Amino acid sequence: SSHSAAAGYLVDVETETIVAPTAWYAPYFASMQAPLVGQRVPGAREACLKAMAAHDASELEWLTCVGWDAMITDEGPTFFEGNVAAYRTPRRMALSLSLADGFRSWMATRGKRSAAA
């Protein structure tokens, strides 16, 4: 299979800032130039919140992870494809030990929030 992306970046959704290239995603990205690090991505947080809401609304118990293809427009985020990416979940989610622990906790409840939350 081929991939058309020429670059990949990790965005901090709290600050909506590009913080690093996604060197872990594909061999090409491991050595790519990363001129966009530090640039803001307004709307990234809203896109993540909408993706999380879609996960919460799903009644499919087997659906534990979706890789959303989206773009951020002047009207907000637009989602145009969801990829069931279960086989790539560990590599994408385990960016650090604390994130891996958080992901395991999330998987234990399938991402459902408690009534008290």
C-alpha positions as CSV (number, residue, x, y, z in Angstrom):
1,S,0.0,0.0,0.0
2,S,1.2,3.5,-0.6
3,H,0.7,6.7,1.4
4,S,0.4,10.1,-0.2
5,A,1.4,12.3,2.8
6,A,4.6,14.2,2.4
7,A,4.9,15.1,6.1
8,G,3.4,14.1,9.4
9,Y,3.3,16.1,12.6
10,L,2.1,15.7,16.2
11,V,-0.2,18.5,17.4
12,D,-0.7,19.3,21.1
13,V,-4.5,19.6,21.2
14,E,-4.4,21.7,24.4
15,T,-2.2,24.4,22.9
16,E,-3.2,23.7,19.2
17,T,0.5,23.8,18.4
18,I,2.6,21.5,16.2
19,V,5.2,20.0,18.6
20,A,7.1,17.4,16.7
21,P,7.3,15.4,13.5
22,T,5.6,12.0,13.6
23,A,8.9,10.0,13.3
24,W,7.2,6.9,14.6
25,Y,4.5,6.8,11.9
26,A,6.5,5.7,8.8
27,P,10.1,5.4,7.8
28,Y,10.0,8.5,5.6
29,F,8.8,10.6,8.5
30,A,11.7,9.4,10.7
31,S,14.1,11.7,8.8
32,M,11.8,14.3,7.3
33,Q,12.5,18.0,7.7
34,A,10.0,19.6,10.1
35,P,9.7,23.3,9.3
36,L,6.1,23.5,10.8
37,V,7.1,22.7,14.4
38,G,5.9,25.6,16.5
39,Q,3.1,26.6,14.1
40,R,-0.4,26.9,15.6
41,V,-3.3,24.8,14.3
42,P,-6.5,26.6,15.3
43,G,-9.4,24.2,15.5
44,A,-7.4,21.1,16.4
45,R,-8.9,20.9,19.9
46,E,-12.5,21.2,18.5
47,A,-11.7,18.5,16.0
48,C,-10.5,16.2,18.7
49,L,-13.6,16.9,20.9
50,K,-15.9,16.2,18.0
51,A,-14.1,12.9,17.2
52,M,-14.3,11.9,20.9
53,A,-18.1,12.7,20.8
54,A,-18.5,10.4,17.8
55,H,-16.7,7.6,19.7
56,D,-19.0,8.2,22.7
57,A,-22.1,8.0,20.5
58,S,-21.1,4.7,18.9
59,E,-22.9,1.6,20.1
60,L,-20.4,-0.8,18.4
61,E,-18.6,-2.5,21.3
62,W,-15.9,-3.8,18.9
63,L,-15.1,-0.3,17.7
64,T,-12.2,0.8,20.0
65,C,-10.2,3.0,17.7
66,V,-10.9,5.1,14.5
67,G,-8.3,7.1,12.7
68,W,-10.2,10.1,11.4
69,D,-9.3,11.9,8.2
70,A,-10.4,15.5,8.7
71,M,-9.7,19.1,7.6
72,I,-10.1,22.3,9.5
73,T,-12.0,24.9,7.5
74,D,-13.2,28.4,8.3
75,E,-16.5,26.7,9.4
76,G,-14.7,24.3,11.8
77,P,-13.5,20.7,11.4
78,T,-14.9,18.5,8.7
79,F,-14.5,14.7,8.9
80,F,-14.5,12.9,5.6
81,E,-13.3,9.4,6.4
82,G,-12.9,7.1,9.4
83,N,-10.4,4.3,9.3
84,V,-10.7,1.4,11.7
85,A,-7.0,1.3,12.6
86,A,-6.9,-1.4,15.3
87,Y,-3.7,-2.9,14.0
88,R,-1.8,0.4,14.2
89,T,-3.3,1.5,17.6
90,P,-0.3,0.6,19.8
91,R,2.2,2.4,17.6
92,R,0.0,5.5,17.4
93,M,-1.1,5.7,21.0
94,A,1.9,4.6,23.0
95,L,3.9,7.7,22.6
96,S,5.0,7.6,26.2
97,L,4.5,5.3,29.2
98,S,1.9,7.6,30.7
99,L,0.0,7.8,27.5
100,A,0.1,4.0,27.2
101,D,-1.2,3.7,30.7
102,G,-4.0,6.1,29.9
103,F,-4.9,4.2,26.7
104,R,-5.0,0.9,28.6
105,S,-7.4,2.5,31.1
106,W,-9.5,3.9,28.3
107,M,-9.7,0.5,26.6
108,A,-10.8,-1.1,29.9
109,T,-14.0,1.0,29.7
110,R,-14.0,1.3,25.9
111,G,-13.8,5.1,26.3
112,K,-17.2,5.4,28.1
113,R,-17.3,8.1,30.7
114,S,-18.9,7.4,34.1
115,A,-22.2,9.0,35.0
116,A,-20.4,11.1,37.5
117,A,-18.1,12.7,34.9
